[in-house]
Amino acid sequence: MRYFAVQETTGVVWLRQPLDRETKSEMQVEFSVSDSQGVVKDTVNIQIGDVNDNSPTFHNQPYAVQIPEHFSNFNLSFSPFPIILLARPLLIPDMR
């Protein structure tokens, strides 16, 4: 599959299609340049950066837990993500 293209007169290289780091994190691309003096070939290693293009998914929703008011030894080790229990509602100041 050809991911890159080169503009013949300027040598500008661009992507023909998007790259996906989850599919391939590194590529080796061989370039060749020629003029009246000859041809030069070389290989370039390209590291593909990651962007947050996949939204997180949660299974078995909703996550609901009821905690008795005076219960002090509650185990949340089943949780796949951190849980913070607050004694009172969290107030977030208006940042406008």
MDAnalysis code that builds the backbone (N, CA, C; Angstrom):
import MDAnalysis as mda
import numpy as np

u = mda.Universe.empty(288, n_residues=96, atom_resindex=np.repeat(np.arange(96), 3), trajectory=True)
u.add_TopologyAttr("name", ["N", "CA", "C"] * 96)
u.add_TopologyAttr("resid", np.arange(1, 97))
u.add_TopologyAttr("resname", ["MET", "ARG", "TYR", "PHE", "ALA", "VAL", "GLN", "GLU", "THR", "THR", "GLY", "VAL", "VAL", "TRP", "LEU", "ARG", "GLN", "PRO", "LEU", "ASP", "ARG", "GLU", "THR", "LYS", "SER", "GLU", "MET", "GLN", "VAL", "GLU", "PHE", "SER", "VAL", "SER", "ASP", "SER", "GLN", "GLY", "VAL", "VAL", "LYS", "ASP", "THR", "VAL", "ASN", "ILE", "GLN", "ILE", "GLY", "ASP", "VAL", "ASN", "ASP", "ASN", "SER", "PRO", "THR", "PHE", "HIS", "ASN", "GLN", "PRO", "TYR", "ALA", "VAL", "GLN", "ILE", "PRO", "GLU", "HIS", "PHE", "SER", "ASN", "PHE", "ASN", "LEU", "SER", "PHE", "SER", "PRO", "PHE", "PRO", "ILE", "ILE", "LEU", "LEU", "ALA", "ARG", "PRO", "LEU", "LEU", "ILE", "PRO", "ASP", "MET", "ARG"])
u.atoms.positions = np.array([
    [0.849, -1.174, 0.000],
    [0.000, 0.000, 0.000],
    [0.894, 1.235, 0.000],
    [0.563, 2.196, -0.806],
    [1.375, 3.400, -0.921],
    [0.769, 4.512, -0.075],
    [1.452, 4.832, 1.025],
    [0.965, 5.847, 1.950],
    [1.420, 7.249, 1.583],
    [2.536, 7.337, 0.856],
    [3.139, 8.635, 0.580],
    [3.164, 8.914, -0.917],
    [3.163, 10.200, -1.240],
    [3.311, 10.634, -2.626],
    [4.321, 11.777, -2.643],
    [4.956, 11.957, -3.780],
    [5.960, 13.010, -3.929],
    [5.610, 13.861, -5.133],
    [5.616, 15.173, -4.951],
    [5.408, 16.094, -6.060],
    [6.713, 16.142, -6.839],
    [6.670, 15.762, -8.099],
    [7.894, 15.538, -8.881],
    [8.802, 16.757, -9.016],
    [8.243, 17.935, -9.205],
    [9.106, 19.096, -9.463],
    [9.633, 19.749, -8.191],
    [8.900, 19.648, -7.061],
    [9.350, 20.298, -5.823],
    [9.951, 19.319, -4.817],
    [9.582, 18.036, -4.900],
    [10.051, 17.055, -3.932],
    [9.254, 17.031, -2.640],
    [8.156, 17.790, -2.587],
    [7.315, 17.805, -1.392],
    [6.644, 16.440, -1.241],
    [6.731, 15.876, -0.023],
    [6.143, 14.569, 0.271],
    [4.872, 14.791, 1.085],
    [3.809, 14.091, 0.755],
    [2.567, 14.188, 1.517],
    [1.938, 12.810, 1.657],
    [0.974, 12.717, 2.575],
    [0.268, 11.462, 2.810],
    [-0.854, 11.277, 1.806],
    [-0.974, 10.098, 1.261],
    [-2.088, 9.757, 0.385],
    [-3.338, 9.405, 1.190],
    [-3.129, 8.886, 2.412],
    [-4.231, 8.478, 3.286],
    [-3.771, 8.579, 4.732],
    [-4.697, 8.639, 5.682],
    [-4.307, 8.759, 7.088],
    [-3.546, 7.525, 7.575],
    [-2.653, 7.747, 8.534],
    [-1.932, 6.656, 9.187],
    [-2.593, 6.379, 10.531],
    [-2.521, 5.136, 10.998],
    [-3.122, 4.756, 12.271],
    [-2.075, 4.042, 13.108],
    [-1.676, 4.669, 14.223],
    [-0.621, 4.100, 15.062],
    [-1.017, 2.748, 15.647],
    [-2.312, 2.533, 15.894],
    [-2.749, 1.244, 16.430],
    [-2.513, 0.118, 15.422],
    [-2.469, 0.447, 14.150],
    [-2.219, -0.544, 13.108],
    [-0.723, -0.731, 12.867],
    [-0.006, 0.385, 12.808],
    [1.430, 0.337, 12.532],
    [2.091, 1.543, 13.195],
    [3.106, 1.304, 14.040],
    [3.728, 2.398, 14.780],
    [5.005, 2.932, 14.131],
    [5.520, 2.201, 13.161],
    [6.753, 2.620, 12.498],
    [6.721, 2.134, 11.053],
    [7.280, 2.941, 10.174],
    [7.366, 2.560, 8.764],
    [8.764, 2.850, 8.249],
    [9.204, 2.051, 7.303],
    [10.440, 2.330, 6.582],
    [10.043, 2.659, 5.150],
    [10.450, 3.835, 4.718],
    [10.095, 4.309, 3.379],
    [11.372, 4.522, 2.583],
    [11.410, 3.961, 1.393],
    [12.569, 4.144, 0.522],
    [12.276, 5.267, -0.463],
    [13.161, 6.244, -0.493],
    [13.061, 7.364, -1.425],
    [14.194, 7.265, -2.431],
    [13.921, 7.653, -3.649],
    [14.986, 7.770, -4.644],
    [14.861, 9.124, -5.327],
    [15.997, 9.755, -5.505],
    [16.068, 11.080, -6.117],
    [17.021, 10.981, -7.298],
    [16.604, 11.552, -8.414],
    [17.471, 11.469, -9.594],
    [17.587, 12.830, -10.279],
    [18.704, 13.005, -10.930],
    [18.932, 14.161, -11.794],
    [19.854, 13.708, -12.912],
    [20.419, 14.641, -13.628],
    [21.274, 14.269, -14.761],
    [22.567, 13.581, -14.316],
    [22.923, 13.708, -13.047],
    [24.148, 13.107, -12.527],
    [23.960, 11.662, -12.055],
    [22.705, 11.256, -11.825],
    [22.474, 9.887, -11.370],
    [21.299, 9.778, -10.419],
    [21.251, 8.653, -9.731],
    [20.155, 8.342, -8.806],
    [20.728, 8.080, -7.410],
    [20.070, 8.627, -6.403],
    [20.433, 8.382, -5.016],
    [19.218, 7.759, -4.339],
    [19.431, 6.624, -3.657],
    [18.355, 5.965, -2.915],
    [18.720, 5.919, -1.441],
    [17.692, 6.075, -0.596],
    [17.915, 5.975, 0.846],
    [16.607, 5.557, 1.509],
    [16.734, 4.980, 2.690],
    [15.571, 4.559, 3.456],
    [15.414, 5.463, 4.662],
    [14.178, 5.886, 4.922],
    [13.873, 6.764, 6.051],
    [12.955, 6.000, 7.002],
    [13.305, 5.992, 8.302],
    [12.434, 5.410, 9.326],
    [11.477, 6.483, 9.819],
    [10.199, 6.185, 9.797],
    [9.173, 7.133, 10.219],
    [8.467, 6.570, 11.441],
    [8.505, 7.328, 12.547],
    [7.785, 6.964, 13.759],
    [6.405, 7.624, 13.693],
    [5.365, 6.840, 13.818],
    [4.008, 7.363, 13.718],
    [3.525, 7.729, 15.115],
    [3.147, 8.993, 15.291],
    [2.664, 9.469, 16.587],
    [1.225, 9.051, 16.823],
    [0.827, 9.080, 18.082],
    [-0.521, 8.673, 18.457],
    [-1.362, 9.898, 18.769],
    [-2.593, 9.869, 18.324],
    [-3.575, 10.883, 18.697],
    [-4.744, 10.163, 19.337],
    [-5.483, 10.867, 20.144],
    [-6.609, 10.248, 20.832],
    [-7.809, 10.184, 19.889],
    [-7.745, 9.249, 18.938],
    [-8.815, 9.136, 17.949],
    [-9.836, 8.061, 18.293],
    [-9.607, 7.323, 19.377],
    [-10.543, 6.294, 19.807],
    [-11.128, 6.674, 21.156],
    [-12.425, 6.852, 21.211],
    [-13.088, 7.197, 22.465],
    [-13.050, 6.012, 23.415],
    [-12.985, 6.281, 24.719],
    [-12.995, 5.169, 25.672],
    [-14.338, 4.445, 25.632],
    [-14.312, 3.161, 25.911],
    [-15.552, 2.379, 25.973],
    [-15.677, 1.778, 27.359],
    [-16.882, 1.748, 27.855],
    [-17.183, 1.166, 29.151],
    [-18.208, 0.064, 28.935],
    [-17.956, -1.088, 29.527],
    [-18.840, -2.231, 29.374],
    [-19.636, -2.433, 30.661],
    [-20.741, -3.125, 30.548],
    [-21.595, -3.449, 31.699],
    [-22.095, -2.199, 32.405],
    [-22.479, -1.187, 31.657],
    [-22.992, 0.038, 32.255],
    [-24.424, -0.185, 32.694],
    [-24.969, 0.559, 33.587],
    [-24.285, 1.608, 34.358],
    [-23.528, 1.019, 35.532],
    [-22.567, 1.803, 36.044],
    [-21.844, 1.425, 37.247],
    [-22.544, 2.134, 38.401],
    [-23.245, 1.387, 39.206],
    [-23.979, 1.976, 40.328],
    [-23.585, 1.247, 41.604],
    [-23.275, 2.030, 42.631],
    [-22.888, 1.474, 43.925],
    [-23.644, 2.239, 44.991],
    [-24.214, 1.509, 45.923],
    [-24.870, 2.151, 47.060],
    [-24.031, 1.882, 48.300],
    [-23.708, 2.946, 49.018],
    [-22.884, 2.834, 50.213],
    [-23.705, 3.352, 51.388],
    [-23.897, 2.492, 52.405],
    [-24.618, 2.968, 53.596],
    [-23.912, 4.166, 54.225],
    [-24.665, 5.048, 54.798],
    [-24.146, 6.306, 55.328],
    [-23.020, 6.117, 56.345],
    [-23.089, 5.124, 57.219],
    [-22.093, 4.964, 58.277],
    [-21.165, 3.782, 58.000],
    [-21.017, 3.404, 56.778],
    [-20.164, 2.271, 56.409],
    [-18.757, 2.778, 56.178],
    [-17.760, 2.225, 56.859],
    [-16.400, 2.773, 56.771],
    [-15.412, 1.852, 56.062],
    [-15.792, 0.619, 55.740],
    [-14.838, -0.319, 55.141],
    [-15.421, -0.853, 53.827],
    [-15.389, -0.035, 52.796],
    [-15.992, -0.412, 51.519],
    [-14.896, -0.717, 50.512],
    [-14.972, -1.843, 49.827],
    [-13.933, -2.275, 48.888],
    [-14.374, -1.987, 47.451],
    [-13.623, -1.159, 46.750],
    [-13.922, -0.835, 45.348],
    [-12.925, -1.489, 44.408],
    [-12.318, -2.587, 44.824],
    [-11.277, -3.213, 44.015],
    [-11.815, -3.815, 42.715],
    [-13.125, -3.979, 42.578],
    [-13.695, -4.516, 41.347],
    [-13.701, -3.489, 40.225],
    [-13.473, -2.254, 40.552],
    [-13.611, -1.178, 39.574],
    [-12.475, -1.178, 38.563],
    [-12.779, -1.033, 37.249],
    [-11.727, -0.959, 36.232],
    [-11.068, 0.413, 36.142],
    [-11.564, 1.403, 36.899],
    [-11.007, 2.752, 36.856],
    [-11.050, 3.338, 38.264],
    [-10.242, 4.357, 38.539],
    [-10.217, 4.932, 39.885],
    [-11.563, 5.555, 40.251],
    [-11.954, 5.389, 41.492],
    [-13.183, 5.993, 41.998],
    [-12.802, 6.844, 43.196],
    [-13.338, 8.050, 43.247],
    [-13.084, 8.947, 44.365],
    [-14.409, 9.191, 45.061],
    [-14.454, 8.907, 46.348],
    [-15.652, 9.138, 47.136],
    [-15.485, 10.452, 47.882],
    [-16.475, 11.306, 47.764],
    [-16.419, 12.604, 48.424],
    [-17.443, 12.637, 49.548],
    [-17.063, 13.263, 50.660],
    [-17.972, 13.380, 51.793],
    [-19.067, 14.409, 51.521],
    [-18.798, 15.341, 50.627],
    [-19.784, 16.370, 50.289],
    [-19.664, 16.672, 48.799],
    [-20.636, 17.305, 48.208],
    [-20.558, 17.613, 46.774],
    [-19.326, 18.462, 46.446],
    [-18.736, 18.191, 45.314],
    [-17.568, 18.950, 44.853],
    [-18.054, 20.227, 44.176],
    [-17.547, 21.349, 44.624],
    [-17.903, 22.644, 44.038],
    [-16.786, 23.067, 43.108],
    [-17.118, 23.284, 41.839],
    [-16.131, 23.708, 40.843],
    [-16.381, 25.178, 40.539],
    [-15.387, 26.042, 40.770],
    [-15.595, 27.479, 40.519],
    [-15.801, 27.761, 39.037],
    [-16.588, 28.771, 38.787],
    [-16.839, 29.210, 37.419],
    [-15.587, 29.905, 36.900],
    [-15.006, 29.397, 35.810],
    [-13.723, 29.911, 35.292],
    [-13.909, 30.980, 34.211],
    [-15.122, 31.501, 34.047],
    [-15.327, 32.506, 32.988],
    [-14.750, 33.826, 33.333],
])
